[in-house]
Amino acid sequence: MSSQPSKSLETFENPQPDRDYTIRIEVPEFTCLCPKTGQPDFAELT
């Protein structure tokens, strides 16, 4: 895994394009760095 950011996003074909999908991701807390200040940011994703 690279330690440098990448602007590429890997994509792949949907093996069942006629099927509807619901993807639910819940993360109680995550941390990241603010791109402007470099300070830690805390958030919740639902």
Buried (B, 14 or more C-beta within 10 A) or exposed (E): EEEEEEEEEEEEEEEEEEEEEEEEEEEEEEEEEEEEEEEEEEEEEE
